[in-house]
Amino acid sequence: MIKPTFKHLRFISAAFVFLGAAVFGVAQQPPAKHNARPEVAAPTPAPVKADNSPKSSSAKFNYEFTQPEFYVRRIVIEHDAEGRGRITFERMRQETPIVEPLEFSLATLSRVSELWRNLNFLQSTENYQSEKQFPHLGTMRLTMEQGGHKRNAVFNWSKNKDAFDLVTEYRRIADQAILLFDISVARETRPLDGPKLMEELEALLKRNALADPKQLLPLLKDITSDEHLPLIARNHAARLIKKIEKN
């Protein structure tokens, strides 16, 4: 066996040092970087739920009065839940119906709406006609339509307080609207009718036969300075203003 010399030992030691450095260097080398990102699945959108709930149309209301023997023989009031609509009325010996826009005051709308609610009209099957018939007073028809449901009721007298009060409210609305129409015609073409119309307005006030007299205040104030109307009509309008404002 050959004994290693000092030269041989130095060579072997150097080799081990070199090999250790190489292994250590490999161990310290950082891992290679990759720019490719893992694929992420796009989020699935939440399913859109179909709205199958019924869409109720706005409520429509209708009041009709007919009595061929009366001077105003037919009245129809149509309006929505906001109190906006129109009035149609026919007078004896007049072939063409008169149609005018209509808008309830807040006070009138509140009363009318409450009476419709009290009747629970669409769900009710009540016959509002009383046992006694009064056809000479005229026939009244109430109609309501909402969400595809429609119902009407016809009677000439009713013991149902809400039904009776409701047609009374509609009659007040009609009387006020017809009076406003007549006053507008008088101011344009028949000023001499002014005094008579002021008397009619006062008579309706005394009978509580107007839907909302305060709605008339702007018109009456305008009449007081309308020189096309007779002075007696203008003075009467001024007195009516004070009477309405007092109440």
VEXKE-743382 format. One record per residue (C-alpha): residue number from 1; residue in three letters; x, y, z. Coordinates in nm, 3 decimals, decimal comma. Layout:
residues N
SITE  resi  resn       xx       yy       zz
SITE   NUM   Ala        X        Y        Z
...
END
This chain:
residues 247
SITE  resi  resn       xx       yy       zz
SITE     1   Met    0,000    0,000    0,000
SITE     2   Ile    0,128    0,344   -0,095
SITE     3   Lys    0,129    0,597    0,186
SITE     4   Pro   -0,014    0,939    0,093
SITE     5   Thr    0,237    1,215    0,100
SITE     6   Phe    0,182    1,568    0,224
SITE     7   Lys    0,134    1,685   -0,134
SITE     8   His   -0,141    1,431   -0,190
SITE     9   Leu   -0,324    1,544    0,129
SITE    10   Arg   -0,320    1,907    0,020
SITE    11   Phe   -0,472    1,815   -0,314
SITE    12   Ile   -0,751    1,608   -0,158
SITE    13   Ser   -0,833    1,882    0,094
SITE    14   Ala   -0,854    2,142   -0,183
SITE    15   Ala   -1,082    1,916   -0,384
SITE    16   Phe   -1,321    1,878   -0,089
SITE    17   Val   -1,327    2,255   -0,032
SITE    18   Phe   -1,409    2,321   -0,399
SITE    19   Leu   -1,680    2,055   -0,404
SITE    20   Gly   -1,840    2,193   -0,085
SITE    21   Ala   -1,846    2,545   -0,227
SITE    22   Ala   -2,011    2,421   -0,542
SITE    23   Val   -2,280    2,234   -0,349
SITE    24   Phe   -2,338    2,534   -0,120
SITE    25   Gly   -2,367    2,768   -0,418
SITE    26   Val   -2,625    2,544   -0,582
SITE    27   Ala   -2,825    2,527   -0,259
SITE    28   Gln   -2,829    2,910   -0,226
SITE    29   Gln   -2,936    2,971   -0,585
SITE    30   Pro   -3,291    3,118   -0,584
SITE    31   Pro   -3,560    2,925   -0,768
SITE    32   Ala   -3,628    3,033   -1,122
SITE    33   Lys   -3,909    3,288   -1,161
SITE    34   His   -4,205    3,214   -1,386
SITE    35   Asn   -4,410    3,499   -1,536
SITE    36   Ala   -4,704    3,278   -1,628
SITE    37   Arg   -4,993    3,318   -1,382
SITE    38   Pro   -5,229    3,039   -1,302
SITE    39   Glu   -5,556    3,073   -1,490
SITE    40   Val   -5,841    3,199   -1,274
SITE    41   Ala   -6,191    3,113   -1,385
SITE    42   Ala   -6,410    3,416   -1,449
SITE    43   Pro   -6,677    3,460   -1,182
SITE    44   Thr   -7,015    3,321   -1,284
SITE    45   Pro   -7,273    3,600   -1,285
SITE    46   Ala   -7,558    3,558   -1,043
SITE    47   Pro   -7,871    3,439   -1,220
SITE    48   Val   -8,124    3,715   -1,289
SITE    49   Lys   -8,453    3,635   -1,127
SITE    50   Ala   -8,756    3,693   -1,342
SITE    51   Asp   -9,003    3,937   -1,188
SITE    52   Asn   -9,324    3,745   -1,211
SITE    53   Ser   -9,509    3,961   -0,961
SITE    54   Pro   -9,827    4,111   -1,104
SITE    55   Lys   -9,801    4,476   -1,198
SITE    56   Ser  -10,128    4,639   -1,094
SITE    57   Ser  -10,228    4,926   -1,316
SITE    58   Ser  -10,322    5,255   -1,155
SITE    59   Ala  -10,675    5,262   -1,021
SITE    60   Lys  -10,940    5,427   -1,239
SITE    61   Phe  -11,266    5,559   -1,101
SITE    62   Asn  -11,590    5,651   -1,273
SITE    63   Tyr  -11,914    5,811   -1,160
SITE    64   Glu  -12,215    5,843   -1,387
SITE    65   Phe  -12,551    6,010   -1,327
SITE    66   Thr  -12,845    5,995   -1,566
SITE    67   Gln  -13,195    6,138   -1,552
SITE    68   Pro  -13,333    6,229   -1,895
SITE    69   Glu  -13,592    6,467   -1,745
SITE    70   Phe  -13,337    6,683   -1,563
SITE    71   Tyr  -13,188    6,997   -1,720
SITE    72   Val  -12,841    6,841   -1,677
SITE    73   Arg  -12,949    6,498   -1,789
SITE    74   Arg  -12,618    6,311   -1,780
SITE    75   Ile  -12,291    6,356   -1,590
SITE    76   Val  -11,979    6,141   -1,615
SITE    77   Ile  -11,672    6,194   -1,397
SITE    78   Glu  -11,358    5,993   -1,477
SITE    79   His  -11,042    6,028   -1,272
SITE    80   Asp  -10,729    5,851   -1,148
SITE    81   Ala  -10,599    5,794   -0,796
SITE    82   Glu  -10,448    6,146   -0,797
SITE    83   Gly  -10,784    6,310   -0,863
SITE    84   Arg  -10,702    6,410   -1,220
SITE    85   Gly  -10,944    6,340   -1,501
SITE    86   Arg  -11,237    6,497   -1,681
SITE    87   Ile  -11,607    6,567   -1,652
SITE    88   Thr  -11,857    6,517   -1,932
SITE    89   Phe  -12,208    6,656   -1,903
SITE    90   Glu  -12,511    6,683   -2,129
SITE    91   Arg  -12,789    6,936   -2,101
SITE    92   Met  -13,145    6,906   -2,218
SITE    93   Arg  -13,191    7,015   -2,578
SITE    94   Gln  -12,816    7,017   -2,634
SITE    95   Glu  -12,691    6,740   -2,860
SITE    96   Thr  -12,318    6,789   -2,808
SITE    97   Pro  -12,176    6,682   -2,468
SITE    98   Ile  -11,944    6,927   -2,293
SITE    99   Val  -11,607    6,784   -2,184
SITE   100   Glu  -11,385    6,971   -1,939
SITE   101   Pro  -11,060    6,878   -1,758
SITE   102   Leu  -11,097    6,814   -1,387
SITE   103   Glu  -10,861    6,813   -1,090
SITE   104   Phe  -10,972    6,755   -0,731
SITE   105   Ser  -10,841    6,966   -0,449
SITE   106   Leu  -10,646    6,779   -0,181
SITE   107   Ala  -10,942    6,804    0,059
SITE   108   Thr  -11,185    6,664   -0,198
SITE   109   Leu  -10,949    6,385   -0,300
SITE   110   Ser  -10,900    6,284    0,062
SITE   111   Arg  -11,276    6,250    0,120
SITE   112   Val  -11,342    6,062   -0,203
SITE   113   Ser  -11,048    5,823   -0,154
SITE   114   Glu  -11,153    5,741    0,201
SITE   115   Leu  -11,507    5,657    0,092
SITE   116   Trp  -11,382    5,423   -0,182
SITE   117   Arg  -11,160    5,250    0,075
SITE   118   Asn  -11,448    5,216    0,319
SITE   119   Leu  -11,657    5,046    0,053
SITE   120   Asn  -11,374    4,800   -0,027
SITE   121   Phe  -11,537    4,826   -0,366
SITE   122   Leu  -11,351    4,572   -0,580
SITE   123   Gln  -11,372    4,294   -0,321
SITE   124   Ser  -11,730    4,367   -0,215
SITE   125   Thr  -12,040    4,204   -0,365
SITE   126   Glu  -12,286    4,431   -0,187
SITE   127   Asn  -12,586    4,558   -0,375
SITE   128   Tyr  -12,614    4,923   -0,275
SITE   129   Gln  -12,968    4,966   -0,401
SITE   130   Ser  -13,218    5,016   -0,119
SITE   131   Glu  -13,547    4,830   -0,114
SITE   132   Lys  -13,735    5,143   -0,210
SITE   133   Gln  -13,684    5,272   -0,562
SITE   134   Phe  -13,653    5,642   -0,645
SITE   135   Pro  -13,587    5,646   -1,022
SITE   136   His  -13,723    6,002   -1,054
SITE   137   Leu  -13,410    6,117   -0,865
SITE   138   Gly  -13,182    5,970   -1,129
SITE   139   Thr  -12,969    5,659   -1,166
SITE   140   Met  -12,609    5,647   -1,042
SITE   141   Arg  -12,332    5,414   -1,149
SITE   142   Leu  -12,002    5,366   -0,966
SITE   143   Thr  -11,716    5,190   -1,145
SITE   144   Met  -11,364    5,106   -1,030
SITE   145   Glu  -11,089    4,932   -1,225
SITE   146   Gln  -10,746    4,823   -1,099
SITE   147   Gly  -10,498    4,548   -1,180
SITE   148   Gly  -10,724    4,379   -1,433
SITE   149   His  -11,023    4,379   -1,196
SITE   150   Lys  -11,332    4,586   -1,272
SITE   151   Arg  -11,662    4,624   -1,093
SITE   152   Asn  -11,960    4,855   -1,121
SITE   153   Ala  -12,269    4,913   -0,911
SITE   154   Val  -12,593    5,078   -1,019
SITE   155   Phe  -12,854    5,226   -0,786
SITE   156   Asn  -13,092    5,519   -0,751
SITE   157   Trp  -13,096    5,528   -0,369
SITE   158   Ser  -12,884    5,357   -0,108
SITE   159   Lys  -12,896    5,300    0,268
SITE   160   Asn  -12,523    5,228    0,266
SITE   161   Lys  -12,382    5,546    0,418
SITE   162   Asp  -12,045    5,530    0,239
SITE   163   Ala  -12,207    5,469   -0,101
SITE   164   Phe  -12,456    5,751   -0,042
SITE   165   Asp  -12,182    5,989    0,077
SITE   166   Leu  -11,963    5,900   -0,221
SITE   167   Val  -12,225    5,985   -0,484
SITE   168   Thr  -12,302    6,303   -0,287
SITE   169   Glu  -11,935    6,402   -0,310
SITE   170   Tyr  -11,938    6,339   -0,684
SITE   171   Arg  -12,249    6,551   -0,721
SITE   172   Arg  -12,073    6,838   -0,541
SITE   173   Ile  -11,773    6,796   -0,770
SITE   174   Ala  -12,002    6,806   -1,074
SITE   175   Asp  -12,199    7,112   -0,958
SITE   176   Gln  -11,876    7,303   -0,893
SITE   177   Ala  -11,722    7,207   -1,228
SITE   178   Ile  -12,038    7,297   -1,423
SITE   179   Leu  -12,063    7,632   -1,245
SITE   180   Leu  -11,698    7,709   -1,328
SITE   181   Phe  -11,768    7,629   -1,694
SITE   182   Asp  -12,072    7,859   -1,700
SITE   183   Ile  -11,877    8,143   -1,539
SITE   184   Ser  -11,596    8,106   -1,794
SITE   185   Val  -11,850    8,124   -2,080
SITE   186   Ala  -12,016    8,429   -1,925
SITE   187   Arg  -11,685    8,612   -1,894
SITE   188   Glu  -11,604    8,544   -2,259
SITE   189   Thr  -11,935    8,586   -2,439
SITE   190   Arg  -12,225    8,652   -2,199
SITE   191   Pro  -12,117    8,901   -1,930
SITE   192   Leu  -12,477    8,989   -1,841
SITE   193   Asp  -12,513    8,637   -1,695
SITE   194   Gly  -12,255    8,731   -1,429
SITE   195   Pro  -12,497    8,851   -1,157
SITE   196   Lys  -12,720    8,544   -1,196
SITE   197   Leu  -12,419    8,310   -1,171
SITE   198   Met  -12,295    8,483   -0,854
SITE   199   Glu  -12,640    8,427   -0,702
SITE   200   Glu  -12,626    8,061   -0,804
SITE   201   Leu  -12,281    8,027   -0,648
SITE   202   Glu  -12,408    8,174   -0,320
SITE   203   Ala  -12,707    7,939   -0,319
SITE   204   Leu  -12,476    7,638   -0,365
SITE   205   Leu  -12,257    7,765   -0,082
SITE   206   Lys  -12,554    7,786    0,154
SITE   207   Arg  -12,655    7,429    0,069
SITE   208   Asn  -12,298    7,299    0,111
SITE   209   Ala  -12,329    7,179   -0,249
SITE   210   Leu  -11,977    7,263   -0,369
SITE   211   Ala  -11,683    7,023   -0,346
SITE   212   Asp  -11,429    7,278   -0,220
SITE   213   Pro  -11,528    7,648   -0,226
SITE   214   Lys  -11,170    7,753   -0,151
SITE   215   Gln  -11,079    7,635   -0,501
SITE   216   Leu  -11,295    7,921   -0,630
SITE   217   Leu  -11,106    8,197   -0,450
SITE   218   Pro  -10,853    8,275   -0,729
SITE   219   Leu  -11,139    8,297   -0,981
SITE   220   Leu  -11,354    8,519   -0,759
SITE   221   Lys  -11,062    8,753   -0,690
SITE   222   Asp  -11,007    8,782   -1,064
SITE   223   Ile  -11,378    8,856   -1,119
SITE   224   Thr  -11,368    9,152   -0,876
SITE   225   Ser  -11,145    9,338   -1,122
SITE   226   Asp  -11,301    9,212   -1,447
SITE   227   Glu  -11,457    9,522   -1,601
SITE   228   His  -11,629    9,311   -1,867
SITE   229   Leu  -11,873    9,195   -1,597
SITE   230   Pro  -12,141    9,419   -1,444
SITE   231   Leu  -12,044    9,598   -1,124
SITE   232   Ile  -12,313    9,412   -0,930
SITE   233   Ala  -12,142    9,081   -1,019
SITE   234   Arg  -11,800    9,211   -0,917
SITE   235   Asn  -11,928    9,336   -0,582
SITE   236   His  -12,109    9,010   -0,523
SITE   237   Ala  -11,786    8,820   -0,590
SITE   238   Ala  -11,608    9,033   -0,328
SITE   239   Arg  -11,874    8,943   -0,068
SITE   240   Leu  -11,847    8,575   -0,155
SITE   241   Ile  -11,470    8,585   -0,104
SITE   242   Lys  -11,516    8,708    0,252
SITE   243   Lys  -11,778    8,442    0,320
SITE   244   Ile  -11,558    8,160    0,189
SITE   245   Glu  -11,246    8,283    0,371
SITE   246   Lys  -11,440    8,303    0,697
SITE   247   Asn  -11,538    7,934    0,685
END
